[in-house]
Amino acid sequence: MSLPGSRLARIAAVVLAAACLPVSLPAQVQLRIEGEAIQVQGNVVVVQGAVPVPAAVPAGGDPWWTAGDGEAAAPAAQPPAAPQAPGAQPAQARLAQARRSRAENLLARELSRVREACPGLDPAQREAVLAAGRALVEDQAAGRAPLANGVETLLEQALEEAAGPDVAVGYAEEVASRVARRKAAAIAVIVEAVDRDALLDDEQRRAVTATLAQRWRPEWESVAATALRQRVTFARLPPGVPDAVAAALDPETVAAWRARAVEAPR
């Protein structure tokens, strides 16, 4: 049996056909496309041979970044595709692809913000910034670089090197405003979580807020994301936060707070 169209289209057609087969069908159907076997066992499709995986769209696909002076820029060299195991990608390759996809999505968003903050970049400056971002994507795919806030820092440095601090200041100010908003949101979450157990008065809430701001650690930002998924309890506060809170309160309030915090969530 032969199927028209590209190989991916033919395989897709087989998958759709398999989905329509009755679950109770005991027989095995085997097709052969260009010498590679495809077995349909009930509703399960088994492909013997390497299945091509479409490459991800490169970060920075925006023409403002990839073209200059009306002429398309040369396509960036892509790393050679890793050999695929028959029928499935190895777990390590899937993890690398997941890291790459996440980094590319984040880079695309940041490049849009750079364009808005620094619209006067010339083609050479844009290319330098884009190259730095793509290098981070490769490092992230290989597990060599942390992604949290790393894109902002790297692009800010690349802008300073390529265009100078006077041009890069627009993006630096935009990043600083976002950092400040994330900090304020995290502190508000922490104060609310402490207040729920410690029953703070207005003066104590102000004292905890001021102490957290004074002792701030960037990794505490994660508590705001935690609050979107689940209730922030004493056990879910980032390391270092309980000590900072305790420094802002009197010993009696701290003792009452810790005693209530170990109780079952209300």
N, C-alpha and C positions, 0 to 999 in steps of 0.2 A: 504494500500500500504506500502511495506517495502523497505528500502534503505540499501544496503550493506555498510560495512566499518565503520569507527569510527563515533561518533556523529558529530564532526566538518565536516568530509567529507560529511556526509549525508546532513547537513544543507547547505554546499557549493553547493552541487548538486541541492538542491531546489532553491537556489538563482540564479544559472545559468539558471535553467529552467524557473524561473519567468522572467528573463531578455529577454527570447525569446518569451514570450507571447505577443500577440498584445495588444496595449494600449487600444483599444476599447472593450476588453473582459469584459463584465459586471459581469460574474459569479465569485463566490468565491470558491477557491479550498482549502480544509482543509485536511492536512495530520496529522498523529499522529505517532510520533516516541517514543517508550518506554514511552508511557503515556503522552508525552508533545505535545501540539498542535502547528502546524505551519500552518498559514493561508496565502494563496496567493490571494491578491486582486489586480487584474490587474497586474501591475509590482511591487507591494509593497509586501514585505514579513514581516509578523508579527510573532514573536516567543514568545510563552507564556511559560515562564520557564527561568531559569538561563542559560545563554550561557557562557561556560568556556572561559576565556581569557588567552592565553598562557603567561606564565611569561616571563619577559624580561631577556635577557642573562646577568648574573651578570657581573659587571665591574671587570676588572682584569682577564678575561677569558684566557689571555695569559698564557701558561703552565709555563713560567719563574716565574710568580707570584704565581701560584696555586699549584706548585709541588716542592718538594725539595729532593735532593739526590736520584733522580730516582724514588721516590715513590710519588704517587698522594696524594696531601693534602686532608684532609677531607673537604667535601663541606661546605661552609659557611652556617650558619643557616639563612634561609629566613624568613622574617616576615609573619605571617599568612595572607592569602588572605582575603581582605575585602569582606563581603557579597555583592553580586551583586543584584541590583534591577531587577525584571523581564523585560527582553527585552532590557535593556540599563543600562549603568553605570551612577550613579549619577554624577552631575556636579563636586562635590568636589572630587570624586574618579578620574575622568578624569583629573582634574587639578593636583592632586598628581602624577598621572602616567606620565603626561607631564613633571613635574618637575624632577621626577626620571629619565626619559629617557634622558633628557638634561644633568643632572648631571652625569649619567653613561657614556655618550658619552665623556664628557669633561674629566672625570676621566681616561677613557681608553687612551685618547691621552696623558694625563700627565704621566701616568704610563709608557708609551712607552718612554717618554723623561727621566724619572728617570732611567729606565733600561740602556739607552744609556749613561747617565751622570755618573751613579754609577754602573758599571757592576759587581763589586766585592761583592755585598751584599750577605750574606749567607741566607739560607732559613728562619731562625728566623727573621732576619732583614726585609726580603721581606714581611713576614707575618704581621709584625707590621705596616709597611707602608700601606699595602693593607687594613688592618683592619681600620686604620685611614681614608683612602679614602672612604671605604664603610660606615663608620659612618657619614661622610659628606653627602653621597648620601641620607641616611635615614633622616638626618636633613633637607636637601633640599626638599625632597618629602613631609615632614611635614610642610614646610614653616618656619623652625626655623633658617635657616642660609642663609646669602647672598652668591650667587654663584660667583659674579664677583671677580676674582683674589683670591677667597677663597681657591680653590684647590691648587694653587701654594704655598700659605702661609702654609696651613695645611700639605702638603707633605714635605715641607722643614723642618717644626718643627718635624714631625714624623721621618724624616731621622736623624736629629741631636740627638733625644732621643734614637733611635734604634742603630745607627751606629757611632755616634759622629760627631763633626764638621769637622774633617779632611776628612771624607767620604762624608758628605753632601755638602761640598763646591763646588763640581762639578755641582750639580743640582742648588745650589744657584747662581752660576755664570751664568748658562744658563738662569735662571729666570731673573736675573738682566739685561742681554743683551736684552731679549725680552721687559722688562719694558722700557729700554732706547729707543728701536726702536719705541714702541708705543707712547712714549712721544714726540720723534722727529716728528713722523707723525702727531700727533695732533697739535703740534705747527705750523708745516708747513701749515696745513689746516686753522688754525686761522689767521695766517699772510696773507695768500692769500685772505681770506674773508674780512679782514680789508682793505687790499690794494685795493680791488675792489671798495670800496666806498671812502676811504681816499686818494687814489692816492699817496702812500708813495714813498719817494725816497730811495736810497740804505741805507743811514745812519738811516733813520727812521725804515726801515724793520729790520735792525740789532738791533736797540734799542728795538723794540717790541719783537723780538725773545729772547733777553737777559732777558727782564723783565718777560716774560712768564716763562722762565726756572727758574728764581730766585723765582717766586711766585707760582710755579707749584703745582697743586692739582691733585691727581690720578684720581678723577672723571672727569677731563677734557678730559681724553682719549676717552670718548664717542663721541666727535666731529668728530673723524676720521671715526667711523662707520656711523655717520650721513652723512658724505660726500659721502659715497658709495651709499646711497639711494637717496639723494636729495641735492640741492644746500644749502650750509651753509650761511644763512643770519644773520644779526644782531640779529634778534629775536631768532635764533636757537643757538646762542653762549651759552655755559654753564654759570651758575651763577658765578659771580666773574671775568670772563674773560674781560668784558667791562671795569671794574675798573682797572685791570692790564694793559690793553692796553692804557687806558687814562693816566696812570702814566708814560708811556714811551714817550708820545707825548706832543707837546706844545698845549696850550689851543685853539689856532686858528684851528689847524689841527683836534683836538678832536671835536670842534663844527661843522666843515665842515663834518667830518665823520658821526657824529650822524644825521646831517641834511639830508645827502644823504641816510643814512641807512633806514630812515623811508619812503623813496619813494617806489613806486611800483617796484618789481624786474625787472631788465632789461634783 
